[in-house]
Amino acid sequence: MSHALNRPMSAAQWAMLLGLSVLWGGSFFFTGVALSALPPLTLVVLRVGIAALILNLILPFADPHRSRCREAWAAFLGMGLLNNVVPFCLIVWGQTHIASGLAAILNATTPLFTVVVAHMLTSDERMTGNRLAGVLVGLGGVSVMIGAGAFAEAGSNLPAQLAVLGAALSYALAGIFGRRFRRMGVSPLATATGQVTASTLLLLPVALVIDRPWTLALPSPAVWGAVLGIAALSTALAYLLYFRLLASADATNLLLVTFLIPVSAILLGALLLGEHLDPRHYLGMVLIGCGLAAIDGRVFDRVGVRRSEDPAVYQGRDI
């Protein structure tokens, strides 16, 4: 049975989306600690590999009816390629040449790509004026939060910028591709497990060749704690929420989390690290909230209902 056309998300789905943004926003803290001792690709492999181990240990007890997993391995490989391998490698390479702020803004184009891709490749996630306007306002909010300084490098290092935009497009394609798991009868837990397992198998040879991790010094307990945090919380638990949402919500709505991740990261920095919030942070949050409201559509629908119920409107008169 297909999804309802561009349906708004429920309160429970919004709560999961906010939770997902906190889990992925917290990954910035874990990553900052872990990268002090580990090369990027090794960290990525540890992230997905430990998450795969955790989820594979849980899967037999939490989802005993997982007979369809074997039939879905080709789809798991495709999802791992689109949602982890391609974007992770592009972003890691891109961020070695451009500032992280500009990379975050470019990555926040994911919902914009998703609106366009979903309109072209699906019959039940059509582009609407509200959706397009909401995505543009939300992208503007992310840009305001990160600051105008992030655009200082815009136009230079074009290949690196195109790489991060390519990662955003890959995430958008993954959101559309991942809708098939619901039709295949594969549970969100099995899907999350299959994706990170496939990603580990695909990324491990690359990391072994490039990083030669056996030559690295043994990381400190703090670094291992950060690796476990990013694997267990920002990957295993986060992807479980991701695929639960993808099984019930539109891909466009799910990938709105890209707007919320900078909000979560900045708020977590203020709460946990005592970082200062500037007026632009608050303005950016307001713009992101307005963009989300426009994409959700219920505010405008209610205004439309009230207007249609007005006698003057009903009779065709101006008011």
N, C-alpha and C positions, 0 to 999 in steps of 0.2 A: 504494500500500500504506500503510495507516495506521500511526501510531506505536503501539508497545506501550503498554499502559495504565500511565500514571504510572511509567514506567521510570526507574531511577536513571541518573545521568550517569556516563560513563566517566571514567577518569583524564585522557584527552586533553581531554574536554569541560570538566572542572573547571579544567584548566590554561588553556584559552582563556577561561573565565569570569574567572579571576583576572587574566589579561592584560588583558581588557576593563575590569575594575575599575580597574587601574592607569592605563590610557589615559584613562578618563573621570575618575578621581580627579585625574590631572595637569592636567585642564582647568581646575580651580579656580585653579591657579597662573597658567596662561596667561591666563585670563579676568581675574584681578586686575591683571595688567600691562596688558592691552589696554584695559580699561575706564577706565584713567587718561587716555586720549586719545580713545576712540571711544564713541559712544552704543550702547546695547545692541543695537538692531535692526540697525544697520550692522555691528556685530561678528558677529551671527548670519548675516547675508547673506554677509559675507566668509568666515566659517567654512564654510558649506555650499557657497558658490560656488567657492572655491579647492579644496575637497575634490572637487567635481564635475569641475573641470578636471583634477586629478591622476588621478582614476579614469577619466575619458574618454580620457586619453592612454594609460593602461595597458591598457584594455579590449580594443582591437583585437589586441594582441600576446598577452595572457594568456588571452583567451576568444574565439578566432576564430569559434566556433560560437554566435553570439549572435542567431540569426535570430528567436528568440521575443521579443526585446526590444520590437519594434514592437507586437506583439500585447498587451504587458503595460503599455502606457503609462497606461491608466486605473487599473490597480492601483498603478503607481508614484505617480501623483497622490494616490490614496487613502492610500498608505503615507506619503508626504511630509506630507500634511495631518495624519494622526493621530500620526505619530512626531516631526515637527519643527514644523510651522507652528502648530498649536493649542497643544501644550504649551510651546513656546518663548515664544509671545506671552503665555500665561497666567502662566508663571513670571516672565517679565520684569516684567509689570505687578504681579504679586503681591509680588515682592521689593522693589518701590518703596514698599510700605506695611507689610510685616512683616519681622522680623529674618531673616537668612539661616539661622540655626540652626533656627528653627521651620519655615521653608520646607523645609529638608532633611528634617526629621522627617515633615512632611506628604507630601513626595515619596516617602519610604520606604514609604508605604502602597501603592505600585505592586504589589508581589507579592500583597498582600491583595486588591486589586481583581482581579488576574489570576486568583487561585484561584476567586473567585466568578464572574467572567465566563467563564472556561474551563469551569467546571462547567455553566453555563447554555447556552453556545454550541457546545460540542464534545462528542463522544462518547468521547474517549480521554484527557481530562484531567479526571478526576472529583475532586471534593473528598473528601479523606480526613481522619480525625482527626489523623494525623501531619502532613499538609500544613498544615492550619489552625493547629495548635498551634505548628509550626515557624515559620510566618509571624509569629504573634503574639509569640513569643519573640525572633525576629530584629528585629522592630519595636521591642520593648522594649530590645534591645541598642543599636540606633541612638539611641534616646532617652537612654539612660544615657551613651553616648559623648559626645553633644552637650551634655548637662547640663540640670539642672532649670530653669536660668535661661531656656532657650529657650521654656518654657511660660508665661513671665510675661505674654505678650501673648495667650495663648489666650483666646478669647471676645470679644476686641476685633478690629476690622478684619475682621469676618466675611466680607465679599465677597472680600478678598484671600486669606484662608485657603481659601475655597471655590474660588478660581481655581487655587491650587496643587493642591488635591485634584482638581479637574477635569483638570489636567495629568497627574496620576498615573493617573486613569481613562483618559485618552487614550493614555498609554503602554501600559496593559494591553490596550486594544482593538487597538492597533497590533501587539502581540505575537501576538494571535489572528489578526488580518487578514493578517499577514505569512507565515503558514503556507502560504498559497495558492501562493507562488512556487515551492515545491518541486513541488507538483502540476502547475504550469504548465511545469515543465522549465526555469525560468530559474535560472542559476547564482548563487551568493552574490555574486560580483563584479559581475555584471550588475545584480543587485537593488540592491546598495549604490550603484552608479553611477546607476541610474534614480531611486532615492529622493532622493539629494542634488541631482540635476539638477532633478527636479520641485520640490523644496523651494526651490531657488534661484529658479525661475521664479515660484513662488507668493509668496515673501517679498520679492523685489526691488522690486516696485511699492510695497509697504507701507513699506519703508525709505526709498525715494526721496521719498515724500509726507511721512512723519513726520520723518525725520532730516535731509533735504536734505544729504546727505554732501558735496556739492561745495562747501559753505560752510565745511567743517571745516579746521582747520590740518593741515598735512602731518605725519603721525605720525613719531616717532623710530624709528631702527633697532631699538631694544629692543621697541617696540610691534609693528613688523612681524615681528620674530622670534617674538613671542608669538602673533601671528595665524597665522603659518605653522605653528607648533607645534600650535595647537588645530585647524587645518584638516587638516594632514597626519597627525598622530598621533591626536588625540582625536576625529577625525571620519572621515577616509578609511580609515585602518587599523582604527579601532574599529568602524566599520560593516561592514567586511569580516568581522571576527570575529563581530559580532552576527548577520549573516545566515548565516554558516557554522554557528553554533550553532543558529539557528532552523531550519535545514534538517535538523538531526539530533536536537535536544533539544526537550523540551516548552517551551511559552512560559512556564509558571510557573517552571521551572528557570532559564531564561534570565534572567528579570527579577529573580532573586535578586541579580543584580549591583547592584541598588539598595541592598541591605544592605552590599555590599562596597565601594562607592564611598567612603563616609565613612571606612572603615578605611584604604583606600589613600591618601586625601587626608591623613589624620592621620599615617600612617606616613611618607609622602613629606615632609610638613612637618618631622617629627622628623629624618629622614635628611639632607635637603637644606638645611633652613633652621634646624636646631638647636632646633626647638620642643620644649617640655617635655611629657612624657606623664604624666598624672595617673592615680591608681588607677582612676578611673571609666572611663578609656579602655581599660584592660586588662579590667575587668569587662564593659564593653560588647562587647569583642571575644570574650570567652568566651561571652556570651549569644548573639551572632550565630553563633558556631561551633556552639553547641548547636541553634539554630534550623535552620541548614543541615543538620546531621546528621539532625534529625527529618524534614525535608522529603525528604532523600535516601532515608531509610528503611532503608538496608542494616544499620545497627547494630541496629535493632529487629527486622528480619527474622532476623538471625543469632541474636539472643537467643531469638526464637520457635522457630527451628530447633533450638537446643540444648535448649530446654524440651520440645519435642515429641519429641526423641530420648531423654529421660530415661525409664527404665522406669516410674517411679512415675506420671509424667504420662500415659504411654501406657496404663497400666492404670487410669487414672482416680482415683488416690489422691492425697491431699494430701501435700505435702512441706514 
